[in-house]
């Protein structure tokens, strides 16, 4: 199956529809988007925590079909082993287990949910069981797939309308507006800075 990139407007519309389907009020009140609850309640996804790789660079993996998935046994220094994982499982690196309000955990969840929503058909028709595996993709396709998931995660966690609303409500509050909004939406400073910049709200 050929891979067809989605443009930013399409990704933003998909993210908005997800929020509307879960709770329309989230688009009227600036607050953190409950991405973990959306994954579990709206899409029936299961989140499990394992050490995915020895180097800790991979924070998430989405499993599209029942499969044996490699994880790293860090506690016993046993190296990699295969474990059975059901379709609809999102594996989050165990380093994020105790920081579920942390922006890294939330962003990783948003990224993996994006894979489930926009990439599931592509990966399953290609015969790949998980978003992180690679059979017949070019490095350019890989980069595009990951970039799209990053972009949609940002749109999901920082909806345009509510971010704009929060920006103007807090514009005259003492302090750095980027930090204020990053805390409000529970995202990183960098992510909020990029979002406000692309919305034309930062001079």
C-alpha positions as CSV (number, residue, x, y, z in Angstrom):
1,X,0.0,0.0,0.0
2,X,1.3,3.4,-0.9
3,X,1.8,6.0,1.9
4,X,0.0,9.3,1.3
5,X,1.0,12.1,3.6
6,X,-1.7,14.2,5.3
7,X,-1.4,18.0,5.3
8,X,-1.5,20.0,8.5
9,X,-5.1,21.2,8.0
10,X,-6.3,17.6,7.7
11,X,-4.3,16.5,10.8
12,X,-5.7,19.4,12.8
13,X,-9.2,18.6,11.8
14,X,-8.7,14.9,12.8
15,X,-7.4,16.0,16.2
16,X,-10.4,18.4,16.6
17,X,-12.9,15.6,15.8
18,X,-11.3,13.3,18.3
19,X,-11.7,15.9,21.1
20,X,-15.3,16.7,20.0
21,X,-16.2,13.0,20.1
22,X,-14.7,12.6,23.5
23,X,-15.9,15.8,25.2
24,X,-16.9,18.9,23.2
25,X,-16.5,21.0,26.4
26,X,-12.7,20.6,26.1
27,X,-12.8,23.0,23.1
28,X,-14.4,25.7,25.2
29,X,-12.3,25.6,28.4
30,X,-8.4,25.9,28.3
31,X,-7.2,22.8,30.2
32,X,-5.0,19.7,29.7
33,X,-6.5,17.3,27.1
34,X,-7.0,13.9,28.9
35,X,-5.1,12.0,26.2
36,X,-4.7,8.8,28.2
37,X,-8.5,8.7,28.9
38,X,-9.2,9.3,25.2
39,X,-7.0,6.4,24.2
40,X,-8.6,4.0,26.7
41,X,-12.2,5.1,26.6
42,X,-12.7,6.3,23.0
43,X,-10.4,3.9,21.2
44,X,-10.3,1.0,23.6
45,X,-6.5,1.1,23.6
46,X,-4.5,-0.5,26.4
47,X,-1.4,1.2,27.8
48,X,1.4,-1.1,29.1
49,X,4.8,-0.1,30.5
50,X,8.0,-1.9,29.5
51,X,11.6,-0.9,28.8
52,X,11.4,-0.7,25.0
53,X,15.0,-0.3,24.2
54,X,18.3,-0.4,26.2
55,X,19.3,3.1,25.2
56,X,15.9,4.6,26.3
57,X,15.5,6.5,23.0
58,X,12.2,4.9,22.1
59,X,9.4,6.1,24.4
60,X,6.4,4.5,22.7
61,X,5.2,1.8,20.3
62,X,1.7,1.1,19.0
63,X,0.7,-2.5,18.2
64,X,-1.8,-3.0,15.4
65,X,-2.1,-6.8,15.4
66,X,-1.5,-9.5,18.0
67,X,2.3,-10.1,17.9
68,X,5.4,-11.0,19.8
69,X,7.2,-7.7,20.5
70,X,10.8,-7.3,21.7
71,X,11.3,-5.5,25.0
72,X,14.4,-5.0,27.2
73,X,14.7,-6.7,30.5
74,X,16.6,-4.0,32.3
75,X,16.0,-5.2,35.9
76,X,17.7,-8.5,35.5
77,X,20.1,-7.4,32.7
78,X,18.8,-10.3,30.6
79,X,18.8,-8.3,27.3
80,X,15.9,-8.4,24.9
81,X,13.1,-10.9,25.0
82,X,9.9,-11.4,23.1
83,X,6.5,-11.0,24.8
84,X,3.0,-11.5,23.5
85,X,1.1,-8.3,23.0
86,X,-2.5,-7.9,21.9
87,X,-3.6,-5.6,19.1
88,X,-4.6,-2.2,20.4
89,X,-1.8,-2.0,22.9
90,X,0.3,1.0,23.3
91,X,3.6,0.3,24.9
92,X,5.1,3.2,26.8
93,X,8.7,3.1,28.1
94,X,8.8,2.2,31.8
95,X,10.9,5.3,32.4
96,X,7.6,7.3,32.2
97,X,5.6,5.0,34.5
98,X,5.7,7.3,37.5
99,X,5.3,10.6,35.7
100,X,2.0,10.3,34.0
101,X,1.2,14.0,34.3
102,X,4.6,14.8,32.8
103,X,4.6,16.4,29.3
104,X,6.8,13.6,27.9
105,X,4.3,11.0,28.9
106,X,1.4,13.0,27.5
107,X,3.2,13.9,24.3
108,X,4.2,10.2,23.8
109,X,0.6,9.2,24.3
110,X,-0.6,11.8,21.8
111,X,2.0,10.6,19.3
112,X,1.1,6.9,19.6
113,X,-2.7,7.7,19.4
114,X,-1.9,9.5,16.2
115,X,-0.3,6.4,14.8
116,X,-3.4,4.4,15.7
117,X,-5.8,6.9,14.1
118,X,-4.0,7.9,11.0
119,X,-1.5,5.1,10.3
120,X,-3.3,1.9,11.3
121,X,-4.5,0.9,7.8
122,X,-1.1,1.6,6.2
123,X,0.8,-0.5,8.7
124,X,-1.6,-3.4,8.7
125,X,-1.8,-3.5,4.9
126,X,1.9,-3.4,4.8
127,X,2.0,-6.4,7.1
128,X,3.7,-4.7,10.0
129,X,2.4,-5.4,13.5
130,X,3.6,-2.2,15.2
131,X,4.3,1.4,14.3
132,X,8.0,1.1,15.3
133,X,8.8,-1.9,13.1
134,X,10.1,-1.5,9.6
135,X,9.9,-3.8,6.6
136,X,9.7,-2.0,3.3
137,X,9.6,1.7,4.1
138,X,12.2,4.3,2.9
139,X,13.8,6.5,5.5
140,X,12.0,9.4,4.0
141,X,8.6,7.7,4.5
142,X,9.7,6.9,8.1
143,X,10.5,10.5,8.7
144,X,7.2,11.7,7.3
145,X,5.2,9.2,9.3
146,X,6.9,10.2,12.5
147,X,6.6,13.9,11.6
148,X,2.9,13.5,11.0
149,X,2.4,11.8,14.4
150,X,4.3,14.6,16.1
151,X,2.3,17.3,14.4
152,X,-1.1,15.6,15.2
153,X,0.0,15.1,18.8
154,X,0.6,18.8,19.1
155,X,-2.8,19.6,17.5
156,X,-4.5,17.2,19.9
157,X,-2.8,18.5,23.1
158,X,-3.0,22.1,22.1
159,X,-6.2,22.8,20.2
160,X,-6.0,26.0,18.2
161,X,-9.2,27.6,19.6
162,X,-8.6,27.0,23.2
163,X,-4.9,27.9,23.0
164,X,-5.9,31.2,21.3
165,X,-8.5,31.8,24.0
166,X,-6.0,31.1,26.8
167,X,-3.4,33.3,25.1
168,X,-5.6,36.4,25.1
169,X,-7.0,35.8,28.6
170,X,-3.5,35.6,30.0
171,X,-1.7,38.1,27.8
172,X,-1.5,40.7,30.6
173,X,-0.7,38.2,33.4
174,X,2.7,38.8,34.9
175,X,5.2,36.1,33.7
176,X,6.2,34.4,30.5
177,X,3.0,33.7,28.5
178,X,4.6,30.6,26.9
179,X,5.3,29.1,30.4
180,X,1.8,30.0,31.6
181,X,0.2,28.2,28.7
182,X,2.6,25.3,28.8
183,X,1.6,24.7,32.4
184,X,-2.1,25.2,31.6
185,X,-2.1,22.5,28.9
186,X,0.6,20.3,30.5
187,X,2.9,20.4,27.5
188,X,6.6,21.3,27.2
189,X,7.7,24.9,26.9
190,X,9.2,24.1,23.5
191,X,6.0,22.5,22.2
192,X,3.9,25.5,23.3
193,X,6.4,28.0,21.9
194,X,6.2,26.3,18.5
195,X,2.4,26.1,18.6
196,X,2.1,29.8,19.5
197,X,4.6,30.7,16.8
198,X,2.9,28.8,14.1
199,X,-0.4,30.4,15.1
200,X,1.2,33.9,14.7
201,X,0.7,34.8,18.3
202,X,4.4,35.5,19.1
203,X,6.2,38.5,17.8
